[in-house]
Amino acid sequence: MRKKTTPPSAYLNEVKLLSDRIVKAQQPIRVLDAIKWDDSVKQQFFASGCKELPKVDADYYRQICPLTFSPEEKRREFYQIERDLMRKLGQLNPLSVIMRRICREYQSVVRMLDARGTPLFSDISQEMYGSSLDVFHVGDPTIADLGSMMEGTLTELLKLDCLQEEEKTIPAKDAVTILNDKIQALFPGEGLRAMISDGILADAAAGTDYIKLRADAMFNMRDLRVLEVHEIWVHLGTTLNGLAQPYCTFLGKGPPSATITQEGLAVLMEILTLSSTPKRLMRLIDRVRAITLIEEGADFIDVFKFFQSKGLGQEESFNFASRVFRGSTPDGMPFTKDLTYIKGFVLTYNFMRLAVSKGKPDRIPLLFCGKTMIEDMKVLVDLVDEGTVIAPRFIPPQFTDLMGLSAWFSFSRFMSSMNFRQLEQDYANVL
């Protein structure tokens, strides 16, 4: 006898309608496409002998990367959804609070893109992604301090022959084949894929249902392992889980601030699976250091030279420098998205170790329900319990059995309380 299914309540139907409106409204907003620099900027910079700042201003963005929507109309659309959330769900309803915050954030995103090439662009970027001067918690070091501390350790590690990476001999087209095999093994029949792209700065980037590899990029097998756990397990996995939500469909399309949790999870997966390397971490720290330099007054040429001093060639130095200036001007403040990798890692790691110490490790897998944010986790637990949000279909192997993870995190509070300088002295005769 077939089990009868209970039809969704009027409340859940309303939640889905409003959630779907958010998803539809955000579709034309493509932040990275709206702020990228075309090849002419690089050509002009190299033609000047790398001595003249690229000619990028507000007019450049309007001409080269015109927005595909009216900023005023788009802001109004999100404002109207926000008002309807109040009318339909109320002011204090937890889902209403989350969805209204998302609407306000998308209004800020539209304002940011409308302000490309002006100081306001970077101001809003810092609101969403953070600044290098932000602290993680009261009394803690800043993100810039973390970058400086890790840079010293990683610099020493990179000098060691035993930690040198294998040569990159796998071209992008072969890497795509390898990654597609992994995708099909994990997500058979879901329509996810790896593909070649010429329009990205990074070696690889994840989209809604795909991973893009830059056509001229080269990889080794460790690189592909990092892409598997970072892009496939986390970014594609959380997209798949978000798109499977029956009512809270907005979890399939996170706003920019959800990037902090997303990238934090992705970097944490690299660490937990022992896939990352000192060189990989140094690249992430270099981006933090670059943003710090800009916030201290450095211009594009200064940052370009900084990356050259880290052993990168002209092409790579330009690409890395342009990452943190895109959307802004070559003598303006930074686009701070690249802080999210390290910032998100620290915040996500702390959430997990506190969840274990408080006897709530079962909350950790809920981070994979979709494009979630740590600050929503308490509400998310209740939403899963009541059936408004469904638990994630795909969870990385490290989180399907929480026993080992809980045992590992059980020591973290004690270990973090130990005096590291005293440890250095006590172990001086051992190391």
SEFI-213649 format. One record per residue (C-alpha): residue in three letters; x, y, z. Coordinates in steps of 0.2 Angstrom, whole numbers, plus 5000, padded with zeros to 4 digits. Example, Ala and Ser with C-alpha at 12.3 -4.5 7.8 and 13.67 -1.06 7.14 Angstrom:
site type: ALA X: 5062 Y: 4978 Z: 5039
site type: SER X: 5068 Y: 4995 Z: 5036
# end
This chain:
site type: MET X: 5000 Y: 5000 Z: 5000
site type: ARG X: 5007 Y: 5017 Z: 4995
site type: LYS X: 5011 Y: 5029 Z: 5009
site type: LYS X: 5000 Y: 5044 Z: 5008
site type: THR X: 5010 Y: 5060 Z: 5007
site type: THR X: 5004 Y: 5076 Z: 5016
site type: PRO X: 5002 Y: 5091 Z: 5005
site type: PRO X: 5013 Y: 5106 Z: 5009
site type: SER X: 5004 Y: 5118 Z: 5020
site type: ALA X: 4999 Y: 5136 Z: 5015
site type: TYR X: 5014 Y: 5142 Z: 5024
site type: LEU X: 5026 Y: 5131 Z: 5015
site type: ASN X: 5019 Y: 5135 Z: 4998
site type: GLU X: 5021 Y: 5154 Z: 5003
site type: VAL X: 5039 Y: 5150 Z: 5008
site type: LYS X: 5043 Y: 5142 Z: 4991
site type: LEU X: 5035 Y: 5156 Z: 4981
site type: LEU X: 5045 Y: 5169 Z: 4990
site type: SER X: 5061 Y: 5159 Z: 4989
site type: ASP X: 5058 Y: 5156 Z: 4970
site type: ARG X: 5056 Y: 5175 Z: 4968
site type: ILE X: 5073 Y: 5177 Z: 4976
site type: VAL X: 5081 Y: 5164 Z: 4965
site type: LYS X: 5074 Y: 5172 Z: 4949
site type: ALA X: 5078 Y: 5190 Z: 4954
site type: GLN X: 5097 Y: 5185 Z: 4957
site type: GLN X: 5099 Y: 5176 Z: 4940
site type: PRO X: 5106 Y: 5191 Z: 4930
site type: ILE X: 5118 Y: 5196 Z: 4944
site type: ARG X: 5135 Y: 5189 Z: 4939
site type: VAL X: 5148 Y: 5198 Z: 4950
site type: LEU X: 5164 Y: 5191 Z: 4943
site type: ASP X: 5158 Y: 5193 Z: 4925
site type: ALA X: 5154 Y: 5211 Z: 4929
site type: ILE X: 5171 Y: 5216 Z: 4936
site type: LYS X: 5183 Y: 5206 Z: 4925
site type: TRP X: 5197 Y: 5215 Z: 4915
site type: ASP X: 5199 Y: 5210 Z: 4897
site type: ASP X: 5215 Y: 5206 Z: 4888
site type: SER X: 5218 Y: 5224 Z: 4882
site type: VAL X: 5222 Y: 5229 Z: 4900
site type: LYS X: 5235 Y: 5216 Z: 4901
site type: GLN X: 5242 Y: 5220 Z: 4884
site type: GLN X: 5243 Y: 5239 Z: 4888
site type: PHE X: 5252 Y: 5236 Z: 4905
site type: PHE X: 5265 Y: 5225 Z: 4897
site type: ALA X: 5267 Y: 5237 Z: 4882
site type: SER X: 5272 Y: 5250 Z: 4895
site type: GLY X: 5285 Y: 5239 Z: 4902
site type: CYS X: 5275 Y: 5236 Z: 4917
site type: LYS X: 5278 Y: 5254 Z: 4923
site type: GLU X: 5261 Y: 5262 Z: 4919
site type: LEU X: 5245 Y: 5259 Z: 4929
site type: PRO X: 5231 Y: 5250 Z: 4919
site type: LYS X: 5218 Y: 5262 Z: 4912
site type: VAL X: 5203 Y: 5256 Z: 4921
site type: ASP X: 5190 Y: 5267 Z: 4928
site type: ALA X: 5171 Y: 5268 Z: 4930
site type: ASP X: 5169 Y: 5272 Z: 4911
site type: TYR X: 5179 Y: 5256 Z: 4907
site type: TYR X: 5167 Y: 5245 Z: 4916
site type: ARG X: 5152 Y: 5253 Z: 4909
site type: GLN X: 5159 Y: 5251 Z: 4891
site type: ILE X: 5167 Y: 5234 Z: 4892
site type: CYS X: 5156 Y: 5225 Z: 4906
site type: PRO X: 5139 Y: 5233 Z: 4904
site type: LEU X: 5126 Y: 5226 Z: 4917
site type: THR X: 5113 Y: 5216 Z: 4909
site type: PHE X: 5099 Y: 5223 Z: 4921
site type: SER X: 5094 Y: 5240 Z: 4927
site type: PRO X: 5102 Y: 5243 Z: 4944
site type: GLU X: 5087 Y: 5254 Z: 4950
site type: GLU X: 5074 Y: 5241 Z: 4944
site type: LYS X: 5084 Y: 5227 Z: 4952
site type: ARG X: 5086 Y: 5235 Z: 4969
site type: ARG X: 5067 Y: 5239 Z: 4968
site type: GLU X: 5063 Y: 5221 Z: 4964
site type: PHE X: 5072 Y: 5214 Z: 4979
site type: TYR X: 5065 Y: 5228 Z: 4990
site type: GLN X: 5048 Y: 5222 Z: 4985
site type: ILE X: 5052 Y: 5204 Z: 4989
site type: GLU X: 5058 Y: 5210 Z: 5006
site type: ARG X: 5042 Y: 5219 Z: 5009
site type: ASP X: 5031 Y: 5204 Z: 5004
site type: LEU X: 5041 Y: 5193 Z: 5016
site type: MET X: 5036 Y: 5205 Z: 5030
site type: ARG X: 5018 Y: 5204 Z: 5024
site type: LYS X: 5017 Y: 5185 Z: 5021
site type: LEU X: 5029 Y: 5178 Z: 5034
site type: GLY X: 5030 Y: 5192 Z: 5047
site type: GLN X: 5045 Y: 5201 Z: 5055
site type: LEU X: 5051 Y: 5188 Z: 5068
site type: ASN X: 5048 Y: 5172 Z: 5058
site type: PRO X: 5066 Y: 5165 Z: 5057
site type: LEU X: 5065 Y: 5161 Z: 5038
site type: SER X: 5058 Y: 5179 Z: 5035
site type: VAL X: 5073 Y: 5186 Z: 5044
site type: ILE X: 5085 Y: 5175 Z: 5034
site type: MET X: 5077 Y: 5179 Z: 5017
site type: ARG X: 5075 Y: 5197 Z: 5021
site type: ARG X: 5093 Y: 5198 Z: 5025
site type: ILE X: 5097 Y: 5190 Z: 5008
site type: CYS X: 5086 Y: 5202 Z: 4999
site type: ARG X: 5096 Y: 5217 Z: 5007
site type: GLU X: 5112 Y: 5209 Z: 5003
site type: TYR X: 5107 Y: 5208 Z: 4985
site type: GLN X: 5102 Y: 5226 Z: 4985
site type: SER X: 5120 Y: 5230 Z: 4991
site type: VAL X: 5127 Y: 5219 Z: 4977
site type: VAL X: 5118 Y: 5229 Z: 4964
site type: ARG X: 5124 Y: 5245 Z: 4972
site type: MET X: 5142 Y: 5238 Z: 4972
site type: LEU X: 5141 Y: 5233 Z: 4954
site type: ASP X: 5133 Y: 5250 Z: 4949
site type: ALA X: 5148 Y: 5258 Z: 4958
site type: ARG X: 5162 Y: 5249 Z: 4949
site type: GLY X: 5177 Y: 5260 Z: 4947
site type: THR X: 5173 Y: 5271 Z: 4962
site type: PRO X: 5177 Y: 5270 Z: 4981
site type: LEU X: 5160 Y: 5264 Z: 4985
site type: PHE X: 5163 Y: 5248 Z: 4976
site type: SER X: 5177 Y: 5243 Z: 4988
site type: ASP X: 5167 Y: 5249 Z: 5003
site type: ILE X: 5153 Y: 5237 Z: 4999
site type: SER X: 5165 Y: 5223 Z: 4995
site type: GLN X: 5172 Y: 5225 Z: 5013
site type: GLU X: 5155 Y: 5224 Z: 5020
site type: MET X: 5151 Y: 5208 Z: 5011
site type: TYR X: 5168 Y: 5199 Z: 5011
site type: GLY X: 5177 Y: 5208 Z: 5025
site type: SER X: 5194 Y: 5218 Z: 5027
site type: SER X: 5211 Y: 5212 Z: 5031
site type: LEU X: 5210 Y: 5222 Z: 5047
site type: ASP X: 5195 Y: 5212 Z: 5053
site type: VAL X: 5197 Y: 5201 Z: 5069
site type: PHE X: 5190 Y: 5184 Z: 5070
site type: HIS X: 5184 Y: 5186 Z: 5088
site type: VAL X: 5186 Y: 5199 Z: 5101
site type: GLY X: 5205 Y: 5201 Z: 5106
site type: ASP X: 5210 Y: 5189 Z: 5092
site type: PRO X: 5223 Y: 5193 Z: 5078
site type: THR X: 5217 Y: 5201 Z: 5062
site type: ILE X: 5216 Y: 5192 Z: 5046
site type: ALA X: 5232 Y: 5202 Z: 5041
site type: ASP X: 5240 Y: 5196 Z: 5056
site type: LEU X: 5236 Y: 5178 Z: 5052
site type: GLY X: 5243 Y: 5181 Z: 5034
site type: SER X: 5259 Y: 5187 Z: 5041
site type: MET X: 5261 Y: 5173 Z: 5054
site type: MET X: 5257 Y: 5159 Z: 5041
site type: GLU X: 5269 Y: 5168 Z: 5028
site type: GLY X: 5284 Y: 5165 Z: 5039
site type: THR X: 5280 Y: 5147 Z: 5042
site type: LEU X: 5276 Y: 5143 Z: 5024
site type: THR X: 5291 Y: 5152 Z: 5018
site type: GLU X: 5302 Y: 5140 Z: 5028
site type: LEU X: 5293 Y: 5125 Z: 5022
site type: LEU X: 5294 Y: 5129 Z: 5004
site type: LYS X: 5313 Y: 5129 Z: 5005
site type: LEU X: 5313 Y: 5110 Z: 5009
site type: ASP X: 5316 Y: 5098 Z: 4995
site type: CYS X: 5305 Y: 5085 Z: 5003
site type: LEU X: 5290 Y: 5097 Z: 5001
site type: GLN X: 5292 Y: 5101 Z: 4983
site type: GLU X: 5277 Y: 5098 Z: 4972
site type: GLU X: 5278 Y: 5086 Z: 4957
site type: GLU X: 5279 Y: 5094 Z: 4940
site type: LYS X: 5263 Y: 5099 Z: 4931
site type: THR X: 5262 Y: 5089 Z: 4916
site type: ILE X: 5243 Y: 5086 Z: 4914
site type: PRO X: 5235 Y: 5098 Z: 4901
site type: ALA X: 5217 Y: 5105 Z: 4904
site type: LYS X: 5209 Y: 5094 Z: 4891
site type: ASP X: 5215 Y: 5078 Z: 4900
site type: ALA X: 5211 Y: 5086 Z: 4917
site type: VAL X: 5193 Y: 5088 Z: 4911
site type: THR X: 5192 Y: 5070 Z: 4907
site type: ILE X: 5199 Y: 5064 Z: 4924
site type: LEU X: 5187 Y: 5076 Z: 4933
site type: ASN X: 5172 Y: 5071 Z: 4923
site type: ASP X: 5175 Y: 5053 Z: 4928
site type: LYS X: 5176 Y: 5058 Z: 4947
site type: ILE X: 5160 Y: 5068 Z: 4945
site type: GLN X: 5151 Y: 5054 Z: 4937
site type: ALA X: 5156 Y: 5042 Z: 4951
site type: LEU X: 5150 Y: 5054 Z: 4964
site type: PHE X: 5135 Y: 5061 Z: 4955
site type: PRO X: 5129 Y: 5049 Z: 4942
site type: GLY X: 5115 Y: 5056 Z: 4931
site type: GLU X: 5115 Y: 5073 Z: 4939
site type: GLY X: 5121 Y: 5083 Z: 4924
site type: LEU X: 5136 Y: 5090 Z: 4932
site type: ARG X: 5152 Y: 5092 Z: 4922
site type: ALA X: 5170 Y: 5099 Z: 4920
site type: MET X: 5173 Y: 5109 Z: 4905
site type: ILE X: 5186 Y: 5121 Z: 4896
site type: SER X: 5185 Y: 5139 Z: 4898
site type: ASP X: 5195 Y: 5154 Z: 4891
site type: GLY X: 5187 Y: 5167 Z: 4902
site type: ILE X: 5194 Y: 5164 Z: 4920
site type: LEU X: 5209 Y: 5171 Z: 4929
site type: ALA X: 5211 Y: 5156 Z: 4941
site type: ASP X: 5216 Y: 5138 Z: 4935
site type: ALA X: 5199 Y: 5132 Z: 4939
site type: ALA X: 5182 Y: 5139 Z: 4945
site type: ALA X: 5165 Y: 5131 Z: 4950
site type: GLY X: 5149 Y: 5137 Z: 4942
site type: THR X: 5131 Y: 5131 Z: 4945
site type: ASP X: 5133 Y: 5114 Z: 4938
site type: TYR X: 5150 Y: 5113 Z: 4931
site type: ILE X: 5169 Y: 5116 Z: 4934
site type: LYS X: 5178 Y: 5127 Z: 4922
site type: LEU X: 5197 Y: 5124 Z: 4919
site type: ARG X: 5207 Y: 5138 Z: 4910
site type: ALA X: 5212 Y: 5131 Z: 4893
site type: ASP X: 5230 Y: 5135 Z: 4895
site type: ALA X: 5232 Y: 5129 Z: 4913
site type: MET X: 5243 Y: 5114 Z: 4918
site type: PHE X: 5240 Y: 5102 Z: 4932
site type: ASN X: 5247 Y: 5087 Z: 4942
site type: MET X: 5238 Y: 5074 Z: 4951
site type: ARG X: 5238 Y: 5083 Z: 4968
site type: ASP X: 5230 Y: 5098 Z: 4959
site type: LEU X: 5216 Y: 5087 Z: 4953
site type: ARG X: 5214 Y: 5080 Z: 4970
site type: VAL X: 5212 Y: 5097 Z: 4977
site type: LEU X: 5199 Y: 5102 Z: 4964
site type: GLU X: 5190 Y: 5086 Z: 4968
site type: VAL X: 5188 Y: 5089 Z: 4986
site type: HIS X: 5186 Y: 5108 Z: 4985
site type: GLU X: 5176 Y: 5111 Z: 4969
site type: ILE X: 5167 Y: 5094 Z: 4967
site type: TRP X: 5164 Y: 5089 Z: 4985
site type: VAL X: 5160 Y: 5106 Z: 4992
site type: HIS X: 5154 Y: 5118 Z: 4978
site type: LEU X: 5145 Y: 5106 Z: 4967
site type: GLY X: 5139 Y: 5096 Z: 4981
site type: THR X: 5131 Y: 5110 Z: 4991
site type: THR X: 5124 Y: 5116 Z: 4975
site type: LEU X: 5116 Y: 5099 Z: 4972
site type: ASN X: 5109 Y: 5099 Z: 4990
site type: GLY X: 5103 Y: 5116 Z: 4988
site type: LEU X: 5094 Y: 5113 Z: 4972
site type: ALA X: 5085 Y: 5098 Z: 4980
site type: GLN X: 5077 Y: 5109 Z: 4993
site type: PRO X: 5058 Y: 5108 Z: 4991
site type: TYR X: 5054 Y: 5125 Z: 4999
site type: CYS X: 5069 Y: 5134 Z: 5003
site type: THR X: 5076 Y: 5135 Z: 4985
site type: PHE X: 5086 Y: 5150 Z: 4989
site type: LEU X: 5099 Y: 5138 Z: 4997
site type: GLY X: 5104 Y: 5133 Z: 4980
site type: LYS X: 5110 Y: 5151 Z: 4976
site type: GLY X: 5119 Y: 5158 Z: 4990
site type: PRO X: 5122 Y: 5177 Z: 4991
site type: PRO X: 5141 Y: 5183 Z: 4991
site type: SER X: 5142 Y: 5183 Z: 5010
site type: ALA X: 5138 Y: 5164 Z: 5009
site type: THR X: 5155 Y: 5163 Z: 5000
site type: ILE X: 5164 Y: 5164 Z: 5017
site type: THR X: 5156 Y: 5148 Z: 5023
site type: GLN X: 5158 Y: 5140 Z: 5006
site type: GLU X: 5176 Y: 5143 Z: 5003
site type: GLY X: 5179 Y: 5140 Z: 5022
site type: LEU X: 5172 Y: 5122 Z: 5020
site type: ALA X: 5182 Y: 5120 Z: 5004
site type: VAL X: 5198 Y: 5124 Z: 5011
site type: LEU X: 5194 Y: 5114 Z: 5027
site type: MET X: 5191 Y: 5099 Z: 5015
site type: GLU X: 5208 Y: 5101 Z: 5007
site type: ILE X: 5216 Y: 5101 Z: 5025
site type: LEU X: 5206 Y: 5086 Z: 5032
site type: THR X: 5209 Y: 5075 Z: 5016
site type: LEU X: 5228 Y: 5080 Z: 5017
site type: SER X: 5226 Y: 5086 Z: 4999
site type: SER X: 5233 Y: 5103 Z: 5001
site type: THR X: 5251 Y: 5108 Z: 5000
site type: PRO X: 5262 Y: 5122 Z: 5008
site type: LYS X: 5263 Y: 5130 Z: 4990
site type: ARG X: 5244 Y: 5130 Z: 4989
site type: LEU X: 5242 Y: 5138 Z: 5006
site type: MET X: 5255 Y: 5151 Z: 5002
site type: ARG X: 5245 Y: 5156 Z: 4986
site type: LEU X: 5230 Y: 5159 Z: 4997
site type: ILE X: 5240 Y: 5169 Z: 5010
site type: ASP X: 5248 Y: 5179 Z: 4996
site type: ARG X: 5231 Y: 5185 Z: 4991
site type: VAL X: 5228 Y: 5190 Z: 5009
site type: ARG X: 5244 Y: 5199 Z: 5010
site type: ALA X: 5240 Y: 5208 Z: 4993
site type: ILE X: 5224 Y: 5214 Z: 5000
site type: THR X: 5233 Y: 5220 Z: 5016
site type: LEU X: 5245 Y: 5230 Z: 5005
site type: ILE X: 5232 Y: 5238 Z: 4995
site type: GLU X: 5222 Y: 5243 Z: 5011
site type: GLU X: 5239 Y: 5251 Z: 5017
site type: GLY X: 5240 Y: 5261 Z: 5001
site type: ALA X: 5249 Y: 5250 Z: 4988
site type: ASP X: 5243 Y: 5252 Z: 4970
site type: PHE X: 5243 Y: 5239 Z: 4956
site type: ILE X: 5261 Y: 5241 Z: 4951
site type: ASP X: 5266 Y: 5238 Z: 4970
site type: VAL X: 5255 Y: 5223 Z: 4971
site type: PHE X: 5262 Y: 5216 Z: 4954
site type: LYS X: 5279 Y: 5218 Z: 4960
site type: PHE X: 5274 Y: 5209 Z: 4976
site type: PHE X: 5269 Y: 5194 Z: 4967
site type: GLN X: 5285 Y: 5194 Z: 4956
site type: SER X: 5295 Y: 5194 Z: 4973
site type: LYS X: 5286 Y: 5178 Z: 4977
site type: GLY X: 5293 Y: 5170 Z: 4962
site type: LEU X: 5279 Y: 5172 Z: 4950
site type: GLY X: 5282 Y: 5177 Z: 4932
site type: GLN X: 5274 Y: 5192 Z: 4923
site type: GLU X: 5259 Y: 5183 Z: 4917
site type: GLU X: 5254 Y: 5175 Z: 4934
site type: SER X: 5259 Y: 5191 Z: 4944
site type: PHE X: 5247 Y: 5201 Z: 4933
site type: ASN X: 5233 Y: 5189 Z: 4935
site type: PHE X: 5235 Y: 5188 Z: 4954
site type: ALA X: 5236 Y: 5207 Z: 4955
site type: SER X: 5221 Y: 5210 Z: 4944
site type: ARG X: 5211 Y: 5198 Z: 4955
site type: VAL X: 5212 Y: 5210 Z: 4970
site type: PHE X: 5209 Y: 5225 Z: 4959
site type: ARG X: 5195 Y: 5220 Z: 4948
site type: GLY X: 5179 Y: 5230 Z: 4950
site type: SER X: 5190 Y: 5244 Z: 4958
site type: THR X: 5204 Y: 5255 Z: 4950
site type: PRO X: 5222 Y: 5252 Z: 4949
site type: ASP X: 5225 Y: 5265 Z: 4962
site type: GLY X: 5210 Y: 5262 Z: 4972
site type: MET X: 5205 Y: 5250 Z: 4987
site type: PRO X: 5203 Y: 5231 Z: 4984
site type: PHE X: 5190 Y: 5219 Z: 4979
site type: THR X: 5191 Y: 5208 Z: 4995
site type: LYS X: 5183 Y: 5192 Z: 4990
site type: ASP X: 5200 Y: 5183 Z: 4991
site type: LEU X: 5200 Y: 5185 Z: 5010
site type: THR X: 5185 Y: 5172 Z: 5011
site type: TYR X: 5196 Y: 5157 Z: 5009
site type: ILE X: 5206 Y: 5160 Z: 5025
site type: LYS X: 5193 Y: 5169 Z: 5034
site type: GLY X: 5180 Y: 5156 Z: 5030
site type: PHE X: 5192 Y: 5142 Z: 5035
site type: VAL X: 5195 Y: 5149 Z: 5052
site type: LEU X: 5177 Y: 5153 Z: 5056
site type: THR X: 5171 Y: 5136 Z: 5049
site type: TYR X: 5184 Y: 5126 Z: 5059
site type: ASN X: 5180 Y: 5135 Z: 5075
site type: PHE X: 5161 Y: 5131 Z: 5072
site type: MET X: 5165 Y: 5113 Z: 5070
site type: ARG X: 5176 Y: 5112 Z: 5086
site type: LEU X: 5164 Y: 5121 Z: 5096
site type: ALA X: 5150 Y: 5110 Z: 5090
site type: VAL X: 5160 Y: 5095 Z: 5096
site type: SER X: 5164 Y: 5103 Z: 5113
site type: LYS X: 5146 Y: 5107 Z: 5116
site type: GLY X: 5140 Y: 5089 Z: 5111
site type: LYS X: 5132 Y: 5094 Z: 5095
site type: PRO X: 5143 Y: 5086 Z: 5081
site type: ASP X: 5127 Y: 5081 Z: 5072
site type: ARG X: 5125 Y: 5100 Z: 5067
site type: ILE X: 5141 Y: 5099 Z: 5057
site type: PRO X: 5134 Y: 5090 Z: 5041
site type: LEU X: 5120 Y: 5103 Z: 5040
site type: LEU X: 5133 Y: 5115 Z: 5033
site type: PHE X: 5131 Y: 5105 Z: 5017
site type: CYS X: 5112 Y: 5108 Z: 5015
site type: GLY X: 5116 Y: 5121 Z: 5002
site type: LYS X: 5124 Y: 5138 Z: 5001
site type: THR X: 5123 Y: 5141 Z: 5020
site type: MET X: 5130 Y: 5153 Z: 5032
site type: ILE X: 5137 Y: 5149 Z: 5049
site type: GLU X: 5126 Y: 5163 Z: 5058
site type: ASP X: 5110 Y: 5153 Z: 5052
site type: MET X: 5115 Y: 5136 Z: 5058
site type: LYS X: 5104 Y: 5137 Z: 5074
site type: VAL X: 5089 Y: 5141 Z: 5064
site type: LEU X: 5094 Y: 5128 Z: 5051
site type: VAL X: 5093 Y: 5114 Z: 5064
site type: ASP X: 5075 Y: 5119 Z: 5068
site type: LEU X: 5070 Y: 5120 Z: 5050
site type: VAL X: 5077 Y: 5103 Z: 5046
site type: ASP X: 5068 Y: 5096 Z: 5062
site type: GLU X: 5052 Y: 5103 Z: 5056
site type: GLY X: 5054 Y: 5097 Z: 5038
site type: THR X: 5055 Y: 5114 Z: 5030
site type: VAL X: 5073 Y: 5111 Z: 5025
site type: ILE X: 5079 Y: 5093 Z: 5020
site type: ALA X: 5095 Y: 5086 Z: 5026
site type: PRO X: 5109 Y: 5086 Z: 5013
site type: ARG X: 5109 Y: 5071 Z: 5001
site type: PHE X: 5127 Y: 5072 Z: 4997
site type: ILE X: 5139 Y: 5073 Z: 5012
site type: PRO X: 5158 Y: 5071 Z: 5010
site type: PRO X: 5165 Y: 5055 Z: 5017
site type: GLN X: 5173 Y: 5064 Z: 5032
site type: PHE X: 5156 Y: 5070 Z: 5038
site type: THR X: 5146 Y: 5054 Z: 5035
site type: ASP X: 5153 Y: 5046 Z: 5051
site type: LEU X: 5156 Y: 5059 Z: 5064
site type: MET X: 5165 Y: 5048 Z: 5076
site type: GLY X: 5183 Y: 5050 Z: 5070
site type: LEU X: 5180 Y: 5069 Z: 5067
site type: SER X: 5173 Y: 5071 Z: 5084
site type: ALA X: 5188 Y: 5062 Z: 5092
site type: TRP X: 5199 Y: 5073 Z: 5082
site type: PHE X: 5191 Y: 5089 Z: 5087
site type: SER X: 5189 Y: 5084 Z: 5105
site type: PHE X: 5207 Y: 5088 Z: 5109
site type: SER X: 5206 Y: 5105 Z: 5100
site type: ARG X: 5201 Y: 5116 Z: 5114
site type: PHE X: 5215 Y: 5109 Z: 5126
site type: MET X: 5228 Y: 5110 Z: 5112
site type: SER X: 5223 Y: 5128 Z: 5107
site type: SER X: 5225 Y: 5134 Z: 5126
site type: MET X: 5243 Y: 5128 Z: 5127
site type: ASN X: 5257 Y: 5142 Z: 5126
site type: PHE X: 5266 Y: 5140 Z: 5109
site type: ARG X: 5281 Y: 5150 Z: 5114
site type: GLN X: 5284 Y: 5139 Z: 5129
site type: LEU X: 5282 Y: 5124 Z: 5118
site type: GLU X: 5295 Y: 5130 Z: 5106
site type: GLN X: 5307 Y: 5132 Z: 5121
site type: ASP X: 5303 Y: 5115 Z: 5129
site type: TYR X: 5305 Y: 5106 Z: 5112
site type: ALA X: 5321 Y: 5116 Z: 5107
site type: ASN X: 5332 Y: 5101 Z: 5111
site type: VAL X: 5321 Y: 5089 Z: 5102
site type: LEU X: 5319 Y: 5098 Z: 5086
# end
